[in-house]
Amino acid sequence: MTTSFATTKQQLRNTIRQRRRALSDSQRQVYALDLARYLPTHPWLKASRRIAVFLAQDGELDLSATITALWANQQQLYLPVIRPLPPNRLWFAPYSPDTTLIPNRYQILEPDGAPKQLLAISKLDAVLFPLVAFDRCGGRLGMGGGFYDRTFAHVIKQRNRPRFIGVAFDQQQVEALPVEPWDIPLDAIATPSGLINFSFHQA
């Protein structure tokens, strides 16, 4: 990646993160409920037994109401766990209402005692991706750590891979994103106003 390309991506991250943080608490609550009203009943998630979710941080769209609905549907949820060893990728551990959470090195909460209960990513049916920005072609701009891209790089072309669904506010959409060869394309984006299907992975 050239310096100018990296700078452009970082500038875009800063701009969209500021836009996201500018939303009021009342707006965030309304948007979170809007998402929870349709996403748990979408056919892709209804057909999923094991779903990876995330806990919102830095102004991300809160999944709490969606997670509660998925638990009510008797679905198995998993949270990402950051392992300190190379290649610095994610693992996924069970997440239930009584799971004890502890902060990792980025101060993101993850299940305590997770290494004993990790799930192979090939057994996930759907993954809800956090993101900073997205475009209408399925492009996703993350925080820059590359954790999700490294984690799922080897399954992206597999026929029975998990469905990749980004989660974001509508305000995080941009016209076009710079794309790297290793960027994982999303199957869909779930926003408070509805699901945008990019048709990389047909229903």
N, C-alpha and C positions, 0 to 999 in steps of 0.2 A: 504494500500500500504506500503510495507516495505521500509526502508530507502535506501537500495541498489537499489531497483527497481526504486524509485523516482529519485535517483541520475543518474541512467542509462538514464532515459527519459530526464532529464535536460541536461545531457551531449550531447545527441543526438540533442536536440533542439538547443543548442549552436553551434554545428558543422554544422547543415543544415542551420541555419540562417546566419552563416558566409559564407557558400557556396553561398547562395542566394544573399547576399549583394555584393559578389565579381563580380557579373555580371555588365557589363558596361551599361551606359545609352543607347547606340546604340543597344546593345543586347536586353535590356528590351523593347525598342520601337518596334523592329522587332518581338519579341515574343508576345507582346500585340496585334499586328496587325494579326499575324498568328492565334491567338485564335479567334479574332473577325471575321475572314474570314469564319469560319465554325460553331462556337458554336451557334450563333443566329439562324442558319438555321437547326440545328440538330432537328430531329423529336420530341425529348422530349421537347425542348424549344419552337419549333413552335406550339406545342399543348398546351402550358402553357399560361394561361391568366394572372396569378399573379405569379411573380417571385421575390424571395428575392435575393438581390445582396449585395456586400460589397465594401467599399472604401479601396483601398490598403494602407498598412502602413508597416513600417519595412522591406521594400524590397519585398513585395508581388507582384505577377503578377498583373499589372494594368488592370482593367476591363473597363476603360473609353470608349474605342472604342466599346467593346461589349455592354455596356450599351446604347450608342448612337444608335447602330443598333437595339436593343430591343425596344427603344423608337420609332424608325422609323417604327417598326412593329406594333405600337399601343398597345404594351403590358404594363401592369401595374407593376411597379417595387416598391420594398420595401427595406428599409434599417433597419438593426438591431438597436435597442434602448436598452441601458442598464438601467434598473431600479435599484434604490438604495436599495430597500427593499428585504428581503429574499423571495424566495430562490435564488436570484441573477441570474435570468434567462433573456433571451432576449424577447423583444417584437419587432414588425415590423411596421414601419410607411411608408406611401406613399412617393415615391421619384420621382420627376419630374424635368425638366430642371430649373424651377423657384423656387425650394424648398430652403428655407433658412436653412443653416447648422450651428450648433454650436458644440464646442468640449465637450465631456463628461469627466468624471473624469480620463479617460485614455488618454485624448487628441485625441480621435477618433471622427471624425465629424459624427453627426447624425441630423435628422430633428428637427428643432425648433418647439415647440408646439406639439410634437408628441403624448403625452398622450391622446389628444382629437381625434386622428385619427388612433388608433392602430387597426391592423388586427389580428383576431384569426389565429394561425398558421395552424389550420385545413383547412383554406381557401386558403393557398398557394398551388400552383401546383408544383413548383420546388424551391429548395434552393441551391444557390451557396455557398459552404463552403470555408472559408479561412483555411489554414493549414500550418504547418511547414514542415511535412514530410508525405509520403504515401508509401504503399507497394502494391504489385500486388494482394493482397487478399482483398483489400478494407479497410485496416487499415488506420487510420488517426491520426496523432499526432498534436495536437493544441498547443496553447501557455501555456496551463496548468490551465486556469481559469475554464474550464468545462462549460462555458455558453451554447454552442450549445448542449452538451450532456444532460444537465439538461432540456433545453428547449424542446427538441424533444423526450425525453425518453418515454413519455406516448403515443406517436403516432407511434413509430417504428414498431409495429406489426399490425397496422391498415391497412386494405386493400386499402383504398383510401388516404393514407398519401402522402405528397409531395415527389417528387424524390430528393434525396440528391446527389449533384454533387460537388465534391471537385475541386478546381482550384489551379493549381500549375505549376511551371516550371518543365521541365523534370529532371532537376538537383536535385530536391527535393525527388526523388524516392530513397528508401532504400530497402535492401533485405527483411527485416522482421521487424515488429514493435512489441514491448511489448503491449499486449492487456489487458484491464481491462473489467470486466463484464458490466460496464455502458457505455463503448465506443460505440458511434453510428457508425455502419458500413455504408460505402458509397455505393451508387448504381453505381457510376462511378467517374472517375477522368478526368477532362478536362485539358490537357496540350497543349502547342503550337503545338506539333506534332500530336495531335489527341485525341480522347476520348477513354478511357479504360473502358469497361463495365464489372462490376463485377457480373451482373446477379442476384443480390439480389432482384431486382425489374424489372421484364421483361417489355420490350417495348410493 
